[in-house]
């Protein structure tokens, strides 16, 4: 492979970059962010140039380097919109990186050019006539002549922006609304008008129709350069002296500068005329900028190569996200005028609204959105590489016929992220209200949002279905519970993930060709094939029933570690040996919340519970982040093991309960008798009963602990832990099985569809 077929790289000065090819122009594509440099950025560029001028006295080959510019030569003008065919410049370079530097450089050029022109009296022109050709080069930096008709020509702005601007030779067709193009066009017209000789150019924003602040911003930067130039002429006399002494370094012949006798020429004129001296200094600055200010000019053959180079070189700025580079493709396909009234525009705005919610996480949010969307759309597992995501969106959109459906699904996934992150301003309050009406589903969603992003693609498909069904969210709510149950049952029996992500990816991309489940009788039963759940392969036929079947099959045969879960007995046998507290605290917490939901203390043994009447001791509808469920408490302490519980049982389900954080901190590593009293106080049905427990016990707490207990709410599930006298491994094992049975009935049977 010849690298020249991918990139060309050259180190060029500003004259070569802007002026040597008159019809070479630059184009800012739609995905580029607006011009945003501020005063500090302007000052930094100016200081770099001033430092370079100063260094001419120390190093005759000194140059100022401004970094790299990455462009793509758009030979076929495919990137340009809107466009008047046949009237575009002959060479258009699409800017991938360097917009800020190039735009700012032209502001500097205009500022210097105007500073010179407003001092050019007839006498000054005569005295400096042999160096004023510099202004010809300068004009070719900010304008590009376009020849048309018979001996006709029109000057185009050197840089324009997609959508806002249009090169054209006709007054009615040309359009320059972006800040940089409008400013350049106004300056071109200003210089062409002889009435403006010796006048200061003023960029007016009074007649700007839209984005007035951006126009004000670019005008402010122009003002910064004007002030800096004036200050340089007034204060930097030592640098003036250096520059005048090194004119030969800026290609001014000695005979022109000093005359034939060494005492005449420009040298003599500027010694006696301050205006002429200042003009000459400004011309030297321009020559320095033209000849000695360099960039690395990187030209890519393809847009994707340009982005790859940009991402590799970019160490300070934010790379353009895959969505930012995708949006112009949508506009290009629909057409600029049609886009503004299209459904795709509405969908794109919904996506943008989501990505704007947290500007600091914009890149990460976009990355997650695209990887989730690719799985939801066609079952493709994308990496987090920016290049891969850009290519995916571009190529998939290009080849799909139903393009609006593609964009709509991307918007739906972004809307689902708003539900996933419930703290965001949610655009779909109907669905959120459905979740709030089913607080158990809301608890499950909060749980999944902690650690299970892989599930978003699947759940977004049910969310999409709920939108199609006039906001009937039954299947969506059911899918949330089903996925939560699957995740808990899977992670609770192992110390690793065992390929759980591959189950989701397989379901989205391929479905399940031959799902099998094993009944309680031990007999395997074949089920009907399950179609893929991604949109492109199965847009309208996903069902909660098929989801449950698929996830039960994965529990049975989907794990890479060979563990098979197909009945309560197989699951209970595994969880009794898993230290779930240390393996996955979020899973552990939902297990406890589920175990304590709708139960009362049982008289069948220490720590055991049994099913209560409906409405008693509901915990699942309190929310996963409920204040009083914030902390998991070990009954036998993690340290100071007073009860002799073995290390193998210390972190298992049977040795754990839920407590508010404040009480957990107080309980700490207390002895079992102290914890027993705490549990009695917290499960007491009345304040009087609580006070009697505390008063009659031989164990005494400090005032702060008693105050915390008195202010806490009632925890009925702790009543089973009010007698810990025989607490040990055997009790913990029985309690693990007891709580596990409660969890299995709720999650496996009710939510996931196991037989019993």
C-alpha positions, 0 to 999 in steps of 0.5 A: 500500500502506498501511503500517498494514496491515503494522505499527502503531507507537506509543511507549507507557509500561509502564502502557499496554503491560501494564495498560491492557487487562486481558485483554491477555497476552503469549505467548513462541513456541517458537522464542524462545530461553530467558530468558537475562539475567544480573546485568549486564543486570539492573543495566543496566536498574535503572541506567537507571531510577535515572538517569531518577529523578535527571534529574527534577530537571533535566528535567521531561519526562525519560523512560527509553526501553528500546528496541523490542518487536515483537509480533504480535496472534494473533487466531485463537490459531494460535500457542498450543500447548497450548491450551484453546479458549475459555479463552485471554485475549481478546488474545494478543500473540506476542512476536517481539522483546523477551522479555528486556526484558518478562520482566525488567520484570515481575521489577522490578515484582514486586520493587517491589510486594513491597517495598511490601507487606511494609511495609504496616502498618495505620497505613502504609496509612491514611497513604498510602491516597490513593496506594496505588491505584498497586498496583492498576495494578501488579497488572494488569501481572503478572496478567490476570483471565479471567472465566468461568462465573457471576461467576467469575474467574481470574487468569492470568500475564501472560506464558507460554511455548509448550509449557511453559504453558497458560492454563486456568480449571481447576486440572487443566488449567492448566499453568505450568512455564516460569520466568516463568509459574511465578514469576508464578503463584506471586506471584499466589497469594502476594498473594491469600493474606492470610496473606502480608501483610508477608511477603517473597515467596520463589520456590522452585525445590525442586519444579521438575521440569525445567530447574532451572537456568533457574528458578534463573537467573530467581530470581537476577535477582529477587534482584538487583532486591531487593538493588538496591532495598534499596541504593537506599533506604539510599544514594540519599538525594539522589535521594529528595530530588529525587523528593519535590520532583517528585511532581507530575511523577508525577501526585500532586496537591499537595493530597494531598502537602502538604495544604490548608495546604501543610504536611500530607498525605503530606509531613508523615507521611513526614517523621516515619516512615521506613517510610512514607517508604520506601513512598512512595519505592517508590511513586514508583519504581513511578509512574515505571516505569508512566508514564515508562519507554517502549518502541516498541511495534511490532505486525505483522499477520503473523509474516513482517512482524514478523521483517522488522522485527526483523531490520532493527532488531536490531543487538546480539542474534542474530536467530532462525534459519530453523530456530528459527522452523521447529521450532514449525511441525513441532510444531504440525502433529504435535501437542504430545503426538504430537511427543515420540514421532514420527520428526520429533522424532528428525530435528529433534534430529539437526539441532539436534545438528549446529547445536550443534557450533560455537555461534559459527557457528550462524547461518552453519551454519544459513544454509548448511544451509537453502540446501543443503537447498532445492536438495537437496529441490526444486531451489530456489536460495535466497538467504542472506536470512533472511526468504526462508529462513524463508518457504521452510521454512514454506510448503514444509512447509505444502504438502507432503503427505509432511511427515516426508520433508521433515524427514527430508531436512533431517536427512540434509543436516545429517548429510552436513555432518558428513561434509563437515566431517570434524572434527565428531563424526560420527553416521554412522560406517558411512559414514565408515568406508566413506570411510576404506576408500576413502582416494582418496574421502576425499582428494576429499571433503577437496578439495571441502570447501575451495572447492566447497560448491555440490556438497553438495546433489548429494552429499547425495542420494547420501548419502541413497541410501546410507542407504536401501541399508543403508549400501552407499556405493559410489555415494556414494563414486563420486559424490564422485570424479566431482564432484571430477573434474568440478570439476578438469577445469572449473576447470583450463581457465579463469580464472573459474567460467564458470557452474559453479554453474548446472550443479549447480542445473540438474541438481538442479531440471530434470535434463538434457532432451537431453544430448549427448556427443561421442566421440573420433571427433568425432561428437555422440551424444544420450543419454537424458534425465536426471531432476532429482536433487532429492528431490521430483522424483526420490526413488529413481532417481538413479544414478552413471551418469546423474551422469557423463553429466550432468557430461560434458555440462556440460563439453561444452556447459554453460559460459557462456564457450563452452569445450568439453571432450569429449576429452583433446586439447581439455583438454590444449590448454587447460591448457597456457596456464593459470597454474593455480597463481595461478588456483586453488591447491586445484585445482592441488594435487589435479591434482599429487596425481593426476598423481603417483599410481602413477607412476615417472620416465620416460626419455622426457624431463626431468620426465616420468613414466609409469604404474607397477605397482599399489601404487607411489608412491600419493599420492591415498590420503594425504589432501588435507591430508597433511603432506608435500603441504602446499606447491606448489613452483615448479621454476623460481622465482617470482622470481629467474628463473635459468632464463629461463622465460617468465612465461606458463609460470611458473605452469603445471602443468609448472613445479610439484611438491609438497613438504612446507612445511618443504622448500619454505621451504628450497627457496625461490628457489634456483638450479636446481642446488640444487633438482636436488640437493634433488630427488635427495636426496628421491627417493633410495631409501636413506639411503646414496644420499641422503648420497652425493648430498649429499657428491659434489655441488659444491652445499653446503647448511647443516646445517639444510637437510641435517637437513630433507632427512635427516628427510624421507620418500621422494618417488619422483615427484621422481626425474624432476626430478633433471636440470634442465639443459635446464629451460625453456619447451619442457620445461615444455610437454611436462611439462604435457602429460605430467602432464595425460595422467596426470590425464586417465586418472585423473579423466576416464576412470576417475572421470568415464566418458570413453572414453579 
